[in-house]
Amino acid sequence: MAIKKKVLVCALLAICAGTLRAQWRADVAQIFGKDKDYKALSDYLVRSYDNLESTIDKADASGLLAFAFGRQNDPLNETRWIVEYFESCKAQDTGFAFLDMVNQADVLGWLNVWKSRYPFVSEIALIKGVGDQTIVPQGILPLVIVVANEALYKFSRDGDVLEGGQLKAGFNIIALDANELVLSPGTRVYVLEIKAGGLVLKKEITLDVEASAPRIPPPPPSAENGPPLEYKLSMYVGGELVMSSQKREYPVSWQIGVKPNSNPNGFKPDWMLHRNEPNPMNSISIPAVIGALYSLLKDLFKKKDNKDVEPPKIQTVQDLTLTFKLQDEYGRNQESKVVIKLRTKNLPYVRSVP
């Protein structure tokens, strides 16, 4: 009996939720029919918004709120709700089919104007590879930014601007100093600011970097490493020896045994080999790096016989693990791993009022 009660309660709740969802849309359609009272529409939706649960409901409501305030020449509230529509709801509306055809076309046409200029960022990620090829440019960790429309941007850390310019619609790359990240692991927080017109969106990007060094085992007793190193520690109190410790070990030299892979343009996972050389970030231009990366991707999209094939998809991830093979002079294999975790969140937007 108890189970039947629970099932009945769940069914009633589902019916109520469906009724509420249908009711607010019916109310909006009715308000639209009354001489398009945009103030009444915005007042009703503001009161109802917090009671909406699904993302789709909130997408419809926030889009309609932005539209209603836009029609009332209220740019501050228009911006507030259009940011909610894109950033929180990802513009996943239903198409507003619950409105009559005239009002539906009016709302969709108005939102399409915003969609044509809003700098919506659909992805911030790291590149894992293309097909079966790992992409780790020497000294560069590519950070992928996918944006819907062109916009100016500024990329900074701790108030210092690291890079700036213009993002193109689609796939963009910001180049991070991989050597600095790996040789000084830890947490770094960046801020990406994207400007379109008077609207500035802010994204906080956090990179957590963990680098594990290989365990260096003692060399074999028979290894010819030259004379061993001896350490001796003695402690005297009042001229009398009270403690003595002695240690002997053989010096071990290490070398990285990573062979370059088949990637063209010098892109290979061996940038640790060049950590003592001038960093590429300081010796070549960022456009050159990006151009080389795109050249690599283009080459990977074709077979050696120059016959076009379906291009492999670029694999983007939020968590990236890089493994480096190490080998000492005795031929013993070890691994060093670098784990990079990417996290993003929206910061309050800024709007300049003319």
DRENGU-879138 format. One record per residue (C-alpha): residue in three letters; chain; y, z, x. Coordinates in steps of 0.5 Angstrom, whole numbers. Layout:
BEGIN
site res: ALA, chain: A, north: Y, up: Z, east: X
...
//
This chain:
BEGIN
site res: MET, chain: A, north: 0, up: 0, east: 0
site res: ALA, chain: A, north: 5, up: 2, east: 6
site res: ILE, chain: A, north: 4, up: -5, east: 9
site res: LYS, chain: A, north: 5, up: -9, east: 2
site res: LYS, chain: A, north: 12, up: -5, east: 2
site res: LYS, chain: A, north: 14, up: -7, east: 9
site res: VAL, chain: A, north: 12, up: -14, east: 7
site res: LEU, chain: A, north: 16, up: -14, east: 1
site res: VAL, chain: A, north: 22, up: -10, east: 4
site res: CYS, chain: A, north: 22, up: -16, east: 10
site res: ALA, chain: A, north: 22, up: -21, east: 5
site res: LEU, chain: A, north: 28, up: -18, east: 1
site res: LEU, chain: A, north: 32, up: -18, east: 7
site res: ALA, chain: A, north: 30, up: -25, east: 9
site res: ILE, chain: A, north: 32, up: -27, east: 2
site res: CYS, chain: A, north: 39, up: -23, east: 2
site res: ALA, chain: A, north: 40, up: -26, east: 9
site res: GLY, chain: A, north: 39, up: -33, east: 7
site res: THR, chain: A, north: 43, up: -31, east: 1
site res: LEU, chain: A, north: 49, up: -29, east: 5
site res: ARG, chain: A, north: 49, up: -35, east: 9
site res: ALA, chain: A, north: 49, up: -39, east: 4
site res: GLN, chain: A, north: 54, up: -35, east: 0
site res: TRP, chain: A, north: 60, up: -35, east: 6
site res: ARG, chain: A, north: 59, up: -43, east: 6
site res: ALA, chain: A, north: 60, up: -44, east: -1
site res: ASP, chain: A, north: 66, up: -39, east: -1
site res: VAL, chain: A, north: 69, up: -43, east: 4
site res: ALA, chain: A, north: 67, up: -50, east: 1
site res: GLN, chain: A, north: 71, up: -47, east: -6
site res: ILE, chain: A, north: 77, up: -45, east: -2
site res: PHE, chain: A, north: 78, up: -52, east: 1
site res: GLY, chain: A, north: 77, up: -54, east: -6
site res: LYS, chain: A, north: 83, up: -50, east: -8
site res: ASP, chain: A, north: 89, up: -55, east: -5
site res: LYS, chain: A, north: 87, up: -53, east: 2
site res: ASP, chain: A, north: 89, up: -46, east: 3
site res: TYR, chain: A, north: 89, up: -45, east: 10
site res: LYS, chain: A, north: 91, up: -38, east: 11
site res: ALA, chain: A, north: 87, up: -36, east: 5
site res: LEU, chain: A, north: 81, up: -39, east: 9
site res: SER, chain: A, north: 83, up: -36, east: 16
site res: ASP, chain: A, north: 84, up: -29, east: 12
site res: TYR, chain: A, north: 77, up: -30, east: 9
site res: LEU, chain: A, north: 73, up: -32, east: 15
site res: VAL, chain: A, north: 76, up: -27, east: 20
site res: ARG, chain: A, north: 74, up: -21, east: 15
site res: SER, chain: A, north: 67, up: -24, east: 14
site res: TYR, chain: A, north: 66, up: -26, east: 22
site res: ASP, chain: A, north: 63, up: -20, east: 24
site res: ASN, chain: A, north: 58, up: -20, east: 19
site res: LEU, chain: A, north: 55, up: -26, east: 21
site res: GLU, chain: A, north: 49, up: -26, east: 25
site res: SER, chain: A, north: 46, up: -32, east: 28
site res: THR, chain: A, north: 50, up: -37, east: 33
site res: ILE, chain: A, north: 50, up: -43, east: 28
site res: ASP, chain: A, north: 53, up: -39, east: 23
site res: LYS, chain: A, north: 59, up: -36, east: 28
site res: ALA, chain: A, north: 59, up: -43, east: 31
site res: ASP, chain: A, north: 61, up: -46, east: 24
site res: ALA, chain: A, north: 66, up: -40, east: 23
site res: SER, chain: A, north: 69, up: -40, east: 29
site res: GLY, chain: A, north: 70, up: -48, east: 29
site res: LEU, chain: A, north: 73, up: -47, east: 22
site res: LEU, chain: A, north: 78, up: -41, east: 24
site res: ALA, chain: A, north: 80, up: -45, east: 30
site res: PHE, chain: A, north: 82, up: -51, east: 25
site res: ALA, chain: A, north: 85, up: -47, east: 20
site res: PHE, chain: A, north: 90, up: -43, east: 25
site res: GLY, chain: A, north: 91, up: -50, east: 28
site res: ARG, chain: A, north: 93, up: -53, east: 21
site res: GLN, chain: A, north: 98, up: -47, east: 21
site res: ASN, chain: A, north: 101, up: -48, east: 27
site res: ASP, chain: A, north: 99, up: -42, east: 30
site res: PRO, chain: A, north: 97, up: -44, east: 38
site res: LEU, chain: A, north: 95, up: -37, east: 40
site res: ASN, chain: A, north: 90, up: -36, east: 35
site res: GLU, chain: A, north: 88, up: -43, east: 35
site res: THR, chain: A, north: 86, up: -42, east: 42
site res: ARG, chain: A, north: 83, up: -35, east: 41
site res: TRP, chain: A, north: 78, up: -38, east: 36
site res: ILE, chain: A, north: 77, up: -45, east: 40
site res: VAL, chain: A, north: 75, up: -41, east: 46
site res: GLU, chain: A, north: 70, up: -37, east: 42
site res: TYR, chain: A, north: 67, up: -44, east: 39
site res: PHE, chain: A, north: 66, up: -47, east: 46
site res: GLU, chain: A, north: 64, up: -41, east: 50
site res: SER, chain: A, north: 60, up: -36, east: 46
site res: CYS, chain: A, north: 57, up: -41, east: 41
site res: LYS, chain: A, north: 56, up: -47, east: 45
site res: ALA, chain: A, north: 59, up: -51, east: 40
site res: GLN, chain: A, north: 53, up: -51, east: 36
site res: ASP, chain: A, north: 55, up: -52, east: 29
site res: THR, chain: A, north: 51, up: -55, east: 23
site res: GLY, chain: A, north: 56, up: -61, east: 22
site res: PHE, chain: A, north: 60, up: -58, east: 16
site res: ALA, chain: A, north: 55, up: -61, east: 11
site res: PHE, chain: A, north: 57, up: -56, east: 6
site res: LEU, chain: A, north: 64, up: -59, east: 5
site res: ASP, chain: A, north: 66, up: -65, east: 1
site res: MET, chain: A, north: 66, up: -71, east: 5
site res: VAL, chain: A, north: 73, up: -71, east: 6
site res: ASN, chain: A, north: 74, up: -64, east: 9
site res: GLN, chain: A, north: 68, up: -65, east: 13
site res: ALA, chain: A, north: 71, up: -71, east: 16
site res: ASP, chain: A, north: 78, up: -67, east: 17
site res: VAL, chain: A, north: 74, up: -62, east: 21
site res: LEU, chain: A, north: 70, up: -66, east: 25
site res: GLY, chain: A, north: 76, up: -70, east: 27
site res: TRP, chain: A, north: 80, up: -65, east: 29
site res: LEU, chain: A, north: 74, up: -61, east: 33
site res: ASN, chain: A, north: 73, up: -68, east: 37
site res: VAL, chain: A, north: 80, up: -68, east: 39
site res: TRP, chain: A, north: 79, up: -61, east: 43
site res: LYS, chain: A, north: 72, up: -63, east: 45
site res: SER, chain: A, north: 75, up: -69, east: 49
site res: ARG, chain: A, north: 79, up: -65, east: 53
site res: TYR, chain: A, north: 76, up: -58, east: 53
site res: PRO, chain: A, north: 73, up: -56, east: 60
site res: PHE, chain: A, north: 67, up: -54, east: 57
site res: VAL, chain: A, north: 62, up: -52, east: 63
site res: SER, chain: A, north: 55, up: -53, east: 61
site res: GLU, chain: A, north: 52, up: -50, east: 67
site res: ILE, chain: A, north: 53, up: -47, east: 74
site res: ALA, chain: A, north: 47, up: -47, east: 78
site res: LEU, chain: A, north: 44, up: -48, east: 85
site res: ILE, chain: A, north: 40, up: -54, east: 87
site res: LYS, chain: A, north: 32, up: -53, east: 88
site res: GLY, chain: A, north: 31, up: -60, east: 90
site res: VAL, chain: A, north: 30, up: -67, east: 87
site res: GLY, chain: A, north: 23, up: -69, east: 86
site res: ASP, chain: A, north: 18, up: -66, east: 91
site res: GLN, chain: A, north: 24, up: -66, east: 96
site res: THR, chain: A, north: 28, up: -60, east: 98
site res: ILE, chain: A, north: 35, up: -60, east: 99
site res: VAL, chain: A, north: 38, up: -56, east: 104
site res: PRO, chain: A, north: 44, up: -59, east: 107
site res: GLN, chain: A, north: 45, up: -56, east: 114
site res: GLY, chain: A, north: 50, up: -50, east: 114
site res: ILE, chain: A, north: 51, up: -52, east: 106
site res: LEU, chain: A, north: 49, up: -49, east: 100
site res: PRO, chain: A, north: 51, up: -53, east: 94
site res: LEU, chain: A, north: 53, up: -50, east: 88
site res: VAL, chain: A, north: 53, up: -54, east: 82
site res: ILE, chain: A, north: 58, up: -54, east: 76
site res: VAL, chain: A, north: 57, up: -59, east: 70
site res: VAL, chain: A, north: 63, up: -59, east: 66
site res: ALA, chain: A, north: 65, up: -64, east: 60
site res: ASN, chain: A, north: 72, up: -66, east: 62
site res: GLU, chain: A, north: 76, up: -67, east: 68
site res: ALA, chain: A, north: 80, up: -61, east: 70
site res: LEU, chain: A, north: 83, up: -58, east: 75
site res: TYR, chain: A, north: 80, up: -52, east: 79
site res: LYS, chain: A, north: 81, up: -46, east: 84
site res: PHE, chain: A, north: 75, up: -43, east: 87
site res: SER, chain: A, north: 76, up: -36, east: 90
site res: ARG, chain: A, north: 73, up: -29, east: 93
site res: ASP, chain: A, north: 77, up: -23, east: 94
site res: GLY, chain: A, north: 84, up: -26, east: 92
site res: ASP, chain: A, north: 83, up: -32, east: 98
site res: VAL, chain: A, north: 82, up: -39, east: 95
site res: LEU, chain: A, north: 76, up: -42, east: 98
site res: GLU, chain: A, north: 77, up: -49, east: 95
site res: GLY, chain: A, north: 81, up: -53, east: 90
site res: GLY, chain: A, north: 82, up: -59, east: 87
site res: GLN, chain: A, north: 79, up: -63, east: 81
site res: LEU, chain: A, north: 73, up: -63, east: 77
site res: LYS, chain: A, north: 70, up: -69, east: 75
site res: ALA, chain: A, north: 67, up: -70, east: 68
site res: GLY, chain: A, north: 59, up: -69, east: 69
site res: PHE, chain: A, north: 56, up: -66, east: 76
site res: ASN, chain: A, north: 60, up: -63, east: 81
site res: ILE, chain: A, north: 59, up: -59, east: 87
site res: ILE, chain: A, north: 62, up: -53, east: 91
site res: ALA, chain: A, north: 60, up: -53, east: 98
site res: LEU, chain: A, north: 58, up: -45, east: 100
site res: ASP, chain: A, north: 57, up: -43, east: 107
site res: ALA, chain: A, north: 50, up: -42, east: 108
site res: ASN, chain: A, north: 50, up: -39, east: 115
site res: GLU, chain: A, north: 55, up: -34, east: 113
site res: LEU, chain: A, north: 51, up: -32, east: 107
site res: VAL, chain: A, north: 44, up: -32, east: 110
site res: LEU, chain: A, north: 46, up: -28, east: 117
site res: SER, chain: A, north: 50, up: -23, east: 113
site res: PRO, chain: A, north: 46, up: -22, east: 106
site res: GLY, chain: A, north: 49, up: -18, east: 101
site res: THR, chain: A, north: 53, up: -19, east: 94
site res: ARG, chain: A, north: 59, up: -24, east: 94
site res: VAL, chain: A, north: 63, up: -24, east: 88
site res: TYR, chain: A, north: 67, up: -31, east: 87
site res: VAL, chain: A, north: 72, up: -33, east: 81
site res: LEU, chain: A, north: 72, up: -40, east: 78
site res: GLU, chain: A, north: 78, up: -42, east: 75
site res: ILE, chain: A, north: 79, up: -48, east: 71
site res: LYS, chain: A, north: 85, up: -51, east: 68
site res: ALA, chain: A, north: 86, up: -56, east: 63
site res: GLY, chain: A, north: 93, up: -56, east: 60
site res: GLY, chain: A, north: 96, up: -49, east: 58
site res: LEU, chain: A, north: 89, up: -46, east: 58
site res: VAL, chain: A, north: 85, up: -43, east: 64
site res: LEU, chain: A, north: 78, up: -41, east: 63
site res: LYS, chain: A, north: 75, up: -36, east: 68
site res: LYS, chain: A, north: 68, up: -35, east: 71
site res: GLU, chain: A, north: 66, up: -30, east: 75
site res: ILE, chain: A, north: 60, up: -32, east: 79
site res: THR, chain: A, north: 56, up: -27, east: 83
site res: LEU, chain: A, north: 51, up: -29, east: 89
site res: ASP, chain: A, north: 46, up: -23, east: 91
site res: VAL, chain: A, north: 43, up: -25, east: 98
site res: GLU, chain: A, north: 37, up: -22, east: 101
site res: ALA, chain: A, north: 34, up: -24, east: 107
site res: SER, chain: A, north: 27, up: -22, east: 110
site res: ALA, chain: A, north: 26, up: -22, east: 118
site res: PRO, chain: A, north: 19, up: -23, east: 120
site res: ARG, chain: A, north: 15, up: -17, east: 123
site res: ILE, chain: A, north: 14, up: -18, east: 130
site res: PRO, chain: A, north: 7, up: -16, east: 132
site res: PRO, chain: A, north: 6, up: -13, east: 139
site res: PRO, chain: A, north: 3, up: -19, east: 144
site res: PRO, chain: A, north: -4, up: -19, east: 146
site res: PRO, chain: A, north: -6, up: -15, east: 152
site res: SER, chain: A, north: -8, up: -21, east: 156
site res: ALA, chain: A, north: -1, up: -25, east: 155
site res: GLU, chain: A, north: 2, up: -27, east: 161
site res: ASN, chain: A, north: 9, up: -25, east: 159
site res: GLY, chain: A, north: 11, up: -22, east: 166
site res: PRO, chain: A, north: 12, up: -15, east: 168
site res: PRO, chain: A, north: 12, up: -10, east: 162
site res: LEU, chain: A, north: 18, up: -6, east: 160
site res: GLU, chain: A, north: 18, up: 1, east: 161
site res: TYR, chain: A, north: 22, up: 6, east: 157
site res: LYS, chain: A, north: 22, up: 14, east: 159
site res: LEU, chain: A, north: 26, up: 19, east: 156
site res: SER, chain: A, north: 27, up: 26, east: 159
site res: MET, chain: A, north: 30, up: 32, east: 156
site res: TYR, chain: A, north: 32, up: 38, east: 160
site res: VAL, chain: A, north: 35, up: 45, east: 158
site res: GLY, chain: A, north: 37, up: 50, east: 164
site res: GLY, chain: A, north: 35, up: 45, east: 169
site res: GLU, chain: A, north: 27, up: 46, east: 166
site res: LEU, chain: A, north: 24, up: 40, east: 163
site res: VAL, chain: A, north: 22, up: 41, east: 156
site res: MET, chain: A, north: 20, up: 34, east: 153
site res: SER, chain: A, north: 19, up: 27, east: 156
site res: SER, chain: A, north: 17, up: 21, east: 152
site res: GLN, chain: A, north: 15, up: 14, east: 155
site res: LYS, chain: A, north: 14, up: 7, east: 152
site res: ARG, chain: A, north: 11, up: 1, east: 155
site res: GLU, chain: A, north: 12, up: -6, east: 151
site res: TYR, chain: A, north: 12, up: -14, east: 153
site res: PRO, chain: A, north: 18, up: -18, east: 152
site res: VAL, chain: A, north: 17, up: -23, east: 146
site res: SER, chain: A, north: 21, up: -29, east: 145
site res: TRP, chain: A, north: 21, up: -33, east: 139
site res: GLN, chain: A, north: 23, up: -40, east: 137
site res: ILE, chain: A, north: 23, up: -43, east: 130
site res: GLY, chain: A, north: 18, up: -48, east: 129
site res: VAL, chain: A, north: 21, up: -52, east: 123
site res: LYS, chain: A, north: 20, up: -59, east: 124
site res: PRO, chain: A, north: 25, up: -64, east: 120
site res: ASN, chain: A, north: 23, up: -67, east: 114
site res: SER, chain: A, north: 23, up: -74, east: 111
site res: ASN, chain: A, north: 30, up: -73, east: 108
site res: PRO, chain: A, north: 35, up: -78, east: 110
site res: ASN, chain: A, north: 42, up: -77, east: 113
site res: GLY, chain: A, north: 40, up: -70, east: 117
site res: PHE, chain: A, north: 39, up: -66, east: 110
site res: LYS, chain: A, north: 33, up: -62, east: 112
site res: PRO, chain: A, north: 31, up: -54, east: 111
site res: ASP, chain: A, north: 33, up: -52, east: 119
site res: TRP, chain: A, north: 40, up: -51, east: 119
site res: MET, chain: A, north: 38, up: -44, east: 122
site res: LEU, chain: A, north: 37, up: -48, east: 128
site res: HIS, chain: A, north: 45, up: -49, east: 128
site res: ARG, chain: A, north: 47, up: -42, east: 127
site res: ASN, chain: A, north: 50, up: -42, east: 134
site res: GLU, chain: A, north: 54, up: -49, east: 133
site res: PRO, chain: A, north: 61, up: -50, east: 130
site res: ASN, chain: A, north: 59, up: -49, east: 122
site res: PRO, chain: A, north: 60, up: -56, east: 119
site res: MET, chain: A, north: 65, up: -53, east: 114
site res: ASN, chain: A, north: 70, up: -52, east: 119
site res: SER, chain: A, north: 68, up: -59, east: 123
site res: ILE, chain: A, north: 67, up: -64, east: 117
site res: SER, chain: A, north: 71, up: -65, east: 111
site res: ILE, chain: A, north: 68, up: -63, east: 104
site res: PRO, chain: A, north: 68, up: -70, east: 101
site res: ALA, chain: A, north: 64, up: -72, east: 107
site res: VAL, chain: A, north: 59, up: -67, east: 105
site res: ILE, chain: A, north: 59, up: -69, east: 98
site res: GLY, chain: A, north: 58, up: -76, east: 99
site res: ALA, chain: A, north: 52, up: -75, east: 104
site res: LEU, chain: A, north: 49, up: -71, east: 99
site res: TYR, chain: A, north: 50, up: -76, east: 93
site res: SER, chain: A, north: 48, up: -81, east: 98
site res: LEU, chain: A, north: 41, up: -77, east: 99
site res: LEU, chain: A, north: 40, up: -77, east: 92
site res: LYS, chain: A, north: 41, up: -84, east: 91
site res: ASP, chain: A, north: 36, up: -86, east: 97
site res: LEU, chain: A, north: 31, up: -81, east: 93
site res: PHE, chain: A, north: 32, up: -85, east: 87
site res: LYS, chain: A, north: 29, up: -91, east: 90
site res: LYS, chain: A, north: 22, up: -93, east: 93
site res: LYS, chain: A, north: 22, up: -96, east: 100
site res: ASP, chain: A, north: 20, up: -103, east: 97
site res: ASN, chain: A, north: 27, up: -103, east: 94
site res: LYS, chain: A, north: 24, up: -103, east: 87
site res: ASP, chain: A, north: 28, up: -99, east: 82
site res: VAL, chain: A, north: 24, up: -93, east: 79
site res: GLU, chain: A, north: 26, up: -88, east: 74
site res: PRO, chain: A, north: 30, up: -83, east: 78
site res: PRO, chain: A, north: 27, up: -76, east: 79
site res: LYS, chain: A, north: 31, up: -70, east: 76
site res: ILE, chain: A, north: 35, up: -66, east: 80
site res: GLN, chain: A, north: 32, up: -59, east: 79
site res: THR, chain: A, north: 37, up: -53, east: 78
site res: VAL, chain: A, north: 36, up: -46, east: 78
site res: GLN, chain: A, north: 39, up: -39, east: 78
site res: ASP, chain: A, north: 34, up: -36, east: 83
site res: LEU, chain: A, north: 33, up: -40, east: 89
site res: THR, chain: A, north: 28, up: -38, east: 95
site res: LEU, chain: A, north: 28, up: -41, east: 101
site res: THR, chain: A, north: 22, up: -40, east: 106
site res: PHE, chain: A, north: 23, up: -41, east: 114
site res: LYS, chain: A, north: 17, up: -42, east: 118
site res: LEU, chain: A, north: 17, up: -38, east: 125
site res: GLN, chain: A, north: 12, up: -39, east: 131
site res: ASP, chain: A, north: 12, up: -34, east: 137
site res: GLU, chain: A, north: 10, up: -37, east: 144
site res: TYR, chain: A, north: 3, up: -35, east: 143
site res: GLY, chain: A, north: 3, up: -39, east: 137
site res: ARG, chain: A, north: 3, up: -34, east: 132
site res: ASN, chain: A, north: 6, up: -36, east: 125
site res: GLN, chain: A, north: 11, up: -32, east: 121
site res: GLU, chain: A, north: 15, up: -33, east: 115
site res: SER, chain: A, north: 22, up: -31, east: 114
site res: LYS, chain: A, north: 25, up: -31, east: 106
site res: VAL, chain: A, north: 32, up: -32, east: 103
site res: VAL, chain: A, north: 32, up: -30, east: 96
site res: ILE, chain: A, north: 39, up: -32, east: 93
site res: LYS, chain: A, north: 40, up: -30, east: 85
site res: LEU, chain: A, north: 46, up: -33, east: 81
site res: ARG, chain: A, north: 49, up: -29, east: 76
site res: THR, chain: A, north: 55, up: -32, east: 72
site res: LYS, chain: A, north: 60, up: -29, east: 66
site res: ASN, chain: A, north: 66, up: -31, east: 63
site res: LEU, chain: A, north: 73, up: -27, east: 64
site res: PRO, chain: A, north: 78, up: -27, east: 59
site res: TYR, chain: A, north: 82, up: -33, east: 59
site res: VAL, chain: A, north: 89, up: -35, east: 60
site res: ARG, chain: A, north: 94, up: -39, east: 56
site res: SER, chain: A, north: 101, up: -41, east: 58
site res: VAL, chain: A, north: 106, up: -41, east: 52
site res: PRO, chain: A, north: 111, up: -47, east: 53
//
